[in-house]
Amino acid sequence: MTDTPASLSGPLATLPSPLVLVGAGKMGGALLQGWLAGGLAPEATIVVDPQPSPEIAELCTARGIRLNPDHLEPAGTLVLGFKPQGLEAAAPSLGPWIGEATLVVSILAGKTIADLKRRLPGARAVVRSMPNLPASIGRGATGAVASPEVDADQRAAADALLASAGIVAWLDDEGLIDALTAVSGSGPAYVFLMAEALAEAGIAAGLPADLAQNLARATVAGAGALLDADPRSSAQLRKDVTSPGGTTAAALGVLMREGGLPDLLREAVEANRRRAGELSG
């Protein structure tokens, strides 16, 4: 494990450096912002992306982060943040970043530890993880599983890295990570769709479009904040806000009927999990 710079402090102080982020798209970029907010030293960070967005290029310039350097060196921590379909094409260029002590942290949906080791022969200590988009504001939910070669210090470093962006759930069984991906990894998109559909329903009911969108956005955000702050279960909160025979009960009768929202979510999660399995290999 390499030493970290003296300027690196806080929960990321144990992180092997330099940290090399390969792929700074939506998720990779969100994580980078979360790590910087959590105390990651810009001078200990390298971003590799053949087509960085203007926002990422500007961030790297403003914070002094090395972007696509000519000099390649073994990383202390190598984070794979590109699309999983790009692993085979990217693998040959990743070799110089991988040394004997490199900790590889993958956020590639569907790519197993065996997949990663097969395409990255130099990789030994590998953590497979699945974060979600709220990591960009420190409210992420990440699942992770470690290969047997990951030692206690490396696991602590990976935990600090992932926990800087929200909660981390460590799994003993890698087979569960596709299900976790289907729930928390993609879950924010389901919630965004709920806000979108609620706004459209409000417009259909006669509300002005701007008002319907603002109300739907605030309602979903407020309900999420309450769910986070209140120790009661989501089921109990739902029951507590529903008066028997009232307006909310009438709406829930539609959402919860056979083929309604619970059934649709189960079907959606299963489709997600199945697709993650198809991306493996």
N, C-alpha and C positions, 0 to 999 in steps of 0.2 A: 504494500500500500504506500502510495507516494504521500509526501507531506503536503499539507494545505497551506496557502499563503496566510500570513499573519492577519491580513485584512478580512479574511473570511471568518465570520462570527455567527453566534446564534445557533439554531438547530442544525444548520448545514456545516458546522465546523468540522465534523468528522468525515466529510465527503472527500473521497480520493480525487485529486485534481491532476490535470485539467479535466473539466467536464466538457465533453464533446456532444453536442446535440445534432444529430443527423436528421434533417427534416424539420422545418419550422413552419408548417402549415397551420391549420386551425387548432389542432390539439397540441402540437409541439410548441407553437407560438404561445398558446394559453399557458402551458406549463412553464415556459421560460419566464413569462411575466410573473407567475406565481413564485417561482424560485428567486427571482431578483427581489421581489417584495419580501421574501422570507430571509434575505441576507446573503444570497449567493454573490460572491465577488465577481464583477464583470471581467476583471483581468484574469480570472481562473476559468473563463468560459469561452468556448469556441462553437460557432454555429456553422454547420455545413449544409448548404441548400443551393442547388444549381440555379433555382429561380426563386429567390426570396421575394416576398411581397414588399412593396414600398414601406409598409409599416415596420416589418422586421429589419429591413436595411437601415431605416431611420433609427430604430431602437439600438441596433448594434453600433452605429456611428455615434449616437448620443451618449451611450454608456461605455464606450471603449471595448466592446466585445469583438473579438476577432471573427471575421466572416470570410469563409472559404479561403483559409490561408494556403499559401504554396507549400509551406513546411508542414509535413505530417509527422506526428509523434504518437507513441502509445498513450492512450488516454488513461487517466485514473478511473474515470467513469464515462462509459459510452452509452448514450441514450439513443435508441432507435425510435424516431418519431415520425417516419414517413408512412405512406399508405402500405398496408400489408402486401398488396399485389406487386409492389416494387422491390420486395426483398431479393428475389433472384437476380434482378438487374443490378441492384446496388451492392450486393455481397462482395464482388471482386474488389471494389474500391474501398471497402471497409477494413481490409486486412492490415494496412499500416497503422490504423488506430488501435489495434488490439495487441496488447502485450500480455505477458504471463500473469501479471497482477491486475489486469483490467477487469473492472466490474461492468458487465453489460446489463443494461436495464432496457427491456423492450416494452413498447406500448402498442405493438402490432397485433391487432385483433385476429384471433384464429391461429396465429403462429405459435406452435408449441416450443418448449425448450429443446426438444429433439430436432425440430425444424431448424431452429436457429443454430444449433451446434453443427448440423449437417452442412449448412451453407457458410458458416463462419468457423472453419476448423480450429482457429486459434482461440476461440472463446471457451473459457472454462467456467468461471463464476457467472451465472446468468440468472437474472430476476425477470420473470415474465409478469407484466402488470397491465391493468386496464383502468385508466383514470377516466374522468368525464369532464365536460367543458367548464363547469363551475370552478375547476381548479384555478382558472385565471383570476378569480377573486378570493382564493383561499377557502372555498366552500366545496371542494371536490370530494368525491367518494371513489377510492381506488382499491381494487383487489390486487393481490400480489402473491406469487409463489416463487420459491427459490430452488435452484438446482442444488444437489448435494455438495457441490464444490464451494458454495457460498459460505464463508466462515462468519463467525459472530460479528466481527468488526464490519465486514461488508454488508451483512444484513442490517446492522444498525445504521450504516451509511445510507443504504437504500431506503430504509424506513424514514430517516430524516429527510431525504430528498422528496419522497412521496407525501409524507405527512406535512411538509411545508405548504402543500396545496390543499389540505383537507384531511379527512379521516382515511385510515388505511386498514383494510381487512386482509390479514395474512391467511392464506389457505394451505392446508396440508395436502390436499388432493388437487392436482392440476386439472383434473377432469371437471372440476366445478367452475373453472374460470369462464367458460363459454356462457354458462347460465348467469354468472355474475355480470358479464358483459351485456347480456340481454336485459338485465334489470337496471343496473346503475350506470354502466358505460353508455348505453343509448337512452337511458331513462329521461335525461333532460329534453331530448327531442320529443318524447311523448307528451311531456308537460307543455312544451312550446306549442305543440299541436292543439292541446286542450285550450290554451289561451286563444289561439287563432280561431278555433271552432266556436268558442264561447262568444268571441267578438262578432263572428259572422251570424251567429244565432241572434245576438242582440240587434244587429242591423235588420235582420229579417223580421224581428218583432217591432221595428219602428224607430229604434234609436238612431241618432245621427252617427255616421261611421266613426268620426274622431272620438266621440263620447263612448261608444261601444268598445272601441279598442283600448281606450284609457281605463275604462272600468274593468274590462277583462284582465288586462295586464296587472292592475293594482290588486284585483281579487286573487289571482293566482299567486302573486308575490306575497300578499298578506297572509293567505292561507298557509303557504310554505313557511313563513316566518313563525306563525302560530304553532304549526306542527313541530318546528324546531325548539320553540321555547316552552311548550306545554308538555308535561310528562305523560299525559294521557295518550293512549294508542290512537292511531288514525281512525280505527273503527269506532272508538268511543267518542272522539270529537265529532265524527259524522252523526252519530246518534244524538249527541247533545245539542246539535244545531238543527235537528229535525223534529218539528212538532207533529204529533200524530194527526193525520188528516189535513195538514197544512200545505202550503205552496211548495216547500222544499220536498216534502214527502211525495207530492204529485210528480215532481221532476225526477226524483230518485226512482220512482216506480218505473219510469221509462228507461233510465240508465241501467238499472239493475235487473231488468227482466231477462228471460232466456235469450241468449244471443246479444245481450247488451254489453256495457263497458267491461265488466269483469271477464266475460268470455272472450271479448275481443283482445283484451290485454294478454290473457293466457295464450291466445293464438299468436299474437304479435311477438311475445317473448320467445315462444317456441320457434317461430320463423327466424328470429334473430339468432338464437342458439344454433339452429341448424345451418344457417349461413356461415357462422363462425367456423363450424366444422368443415364446411366446404372450402374455406380459405386456408385450411391447414395443408401443409405439404409444399 
